[in-house]
């Protein structure tokens, strides 16, 4: 009788494992689809793309992770989630699409340097908990750096220089970023930079 009880428990445990695998796979597919939607919002936020670097964004014929082959993107080893965005020097104009970027929760690197981006550095970027490098230098950004950037515990490099209209104090919250080794803010209007 004790032996039978064990046999009854094992198949039930196997069902739980199988359900867990199915649910996990569905979550990964949903997350990849979410990345694709967020990337389309990133693309649509730019008002000019003179080099056509984003022209190929959007293809894939329903393949939820087809975006991993789009220009300027790097994905994880599984090819399912976006970990890097490099659109440096593309001549893009518009604002930094903070809300759309914040939905790419696996981003480790964002490089939008050397473009024609204007407006503020979005507070929403503070939600990117895995971000190690944020490169926004050589644009036309204005306003103050948001204190929410102090939530980027993994951040090692923050380069915002050559944005003369960036002004105001450097947020004290950046001082608690233990991993931050590079804060480049030359040619800005940030006291102490």
C-alpha positions in Angstrom: 0.0 0.0 0.0 2.8 2.5 0.7 4.3 1.7 -2.6 1.1 2.6 -4.4 0.9 5.9 -2.6 4.2 6.8 -4.0 3.2 6.0 -7.5 0.2 8.1 -7.2 2.2 11.1 -6.0 4.8 10.9 -8.8 2.4 11.2 -11.8 0.7 14.2 -10.2 4.1 15.8 -9.7 4.9 15.1 -13.3 1.8 16.9 -14.4 2.7 19.9 -12.3 6.1 20.0 -13.9 4.6 19.7 -17.4 2.1 22.5 -16.7 5.0 24.6 -15.4 7.0 24.1 -18.6 3.9 25.0 -20.7 3.2 28.1 -18.7 6.9 29.2 -18.8 7.0 28.7 -22.6 3.8 30.8 -23.0 5.3 33.5 -20.8 8.5 33.6 -22.9 6.5 33.9 -26.1 4.3 36.7 -24.6 7.4 38.5 -23.4 9.0 38.3 -26.9 5.8 39.6 -28.5 5.8 42.4 -25.9 9.4 43.3 -27.0 8.3 43.4 -30.6 5.4 45.7 -29.8 7.7 48.0 -27.7 10.2 48.1 -30.6 7.5 49.2 -33.0 6.7 52.0 -30.5 10.4 52.9 -30.4 10.5 53.1 -34.2 7.3 55.2 -34.4 8.7 57.7 -31.8 11.4 58.9 -34.2 10.2 61.6 -36.6 13.1 61.3 -38.9 15.3 58.4 -40.0 17.4 59.8 -42.8 19.7 56.8 -43.1 16.7 54.4 -43.2 18.2 52.3 -40.3 14.7 51.5 -39.1 13.3 50.7 -42.5 13.7 47.0 -41.9 12.0 47.0 -38.5 8.6 45.4 -38.6 9.3 42.4 -40.8 9.1 38.8 -39.6 5.9 37.3 -40.9 4.4 36.7 -37.4 7.6 35.3 -35.9 7.6 36.9 -32.5 11.4 37.0 -32.2 12.2 38.1 -35.7 13.2 41.4 -34.3 16.5 39.9 -33.2 17.7 40.3 -36.8 16.7 44.0 -37.0 19.4 46.6 -37.4 20.8 47.9 -34.1 19.4 45.2 -31.9 21.1 42.5 -29.8 19.1 39.7 -28.2 19.8 37.1 -25.4 21.3 33.7 -26.1 17.8 32.2 -26.7 17.1 34.8 -29.4 13.9 35.8 -27.7 14.5 39.0 -25.7 16.1 42.3 -26.6 19.2 43.0 -24.5 20.9 45.8 -26.5 19.8 48.8 -28.6 22.5 50.6 -30.6 21.2 53.3 -33.0 24.2 55.5 -32.6 25.0 58.0 -35.4 21.8 57.1 -37.4 20.7 60.8 -37.6 17.4 60.0 -35.8 15.3 62.9 -34.8 12.5 63.0 -32.2 12.5 62.4 -28.4 14.0 59.6 -26.5 11.1 57.0 -26.4 11.3 56.4 -22.6 8.0 54.7 -22.1 8.6 52.2 -25.0 12.2 51.5 -23.9 11.1 50.9 -20.3 8.9 48.0 -21.6 12.1 46.3 -22.9 12.8 45.1 -19.4 15.9 43.0 -20.4 17.8 45.9 -21.9 21.4 46.1 -20.7 22.7 48.7 -23.2 21.0 51.6 -24.8 23.1 53.7 -27.2 21.2 56.6 -28.8 24.3 58.8 -29.0 25.2 61.1 -31.9 21.7 61.6 -33.2 19.4 64.7 -33.2 17.2 63.7 -30.3 15.6 66.6 -28.3 13.6 67.0 -25.2 14.2 65.6 -21.7 16.0 62.5 -20.6 12.9 60.4 -19.7 12.3 59.4 -16.1 10.9 56.1 -17.4 14.4 54.9 -18.1 14.9 54.4 -14.4 12.7 51.3 -14.7 15.4 49.4 -16.7 16.9 47.5 -13.8 19.4 45.5 -15.9 20.8 48.5 -17.7 24.6 48.7 -17.5 25.2 51.4 -20.1 23.1 54.4 -21.1 24.7 56.5 -23.9 22.8 59.6 -24.9 25.7 62.0 -25.6 25.9 64.3 -28.7 22.2 65.0 -29.1 20.0 68.0 -28.3 18.6 66.9 -25.0 17.4 69.5 -22.5 16.2 69.8 -19.0 17.4 68.0 -15.9 18.6 64.5 -15.4 15.8 62.6 -13.7 16.4 61.3 -10.2 14.9 58.0 -11.3 18.2 57.1 -13.0 19.4 56.5 -9.4 17.3 53.3 -9.5 19.6 51.8 -12.1 21.6 49.6 -9.7 23.5 47.8 -12.5 24.5 51.0 -14.3 28.2 51.2 -15.0 28.4 53.9 -17.8 26.2 57.0 -18.1 27.3 59.3 -20.9 25.2 62.4 -21.5 27.9 64.9 -22.6 27.6 67.3 -25.5 24.0 68.2 -24.8 24.4 71.9 -23.9 20.8 72.3 -22.9 21.0 69.7 -20.2 20.9 71.7 -17.0 20.4 71.6 -13.3 22.1 69.6 -10.6 23.3 66.1 -11.0 20.8 64.1 -9.0 22.1 63.0 -5.6 20.5 59.6 -6.4 23.3 58.9 -8.8 25.7 59.0 -5.9 24.4 55.7 -4.6 25.1 53.7 -7.8 27.9 51.5 -6.5 28.6 50.1 -10.0 28.8 53.4 -11.8 32.4 53.9 -13.0 31.8 56.4 -15.9 29.7 59.6 -15.6 30.5 61.7 -18.7 28.7 65.0 -18.8 31.1 67.4 -20.5 29.6 70.2 -22.6 26.4 70.3 -20.6 25.1 72.8 -18.2 25.3 70.5 -15.2 27.0 72.1 -12.1 29.8 69.9 -11.0 30.2 68.0 -14.2 
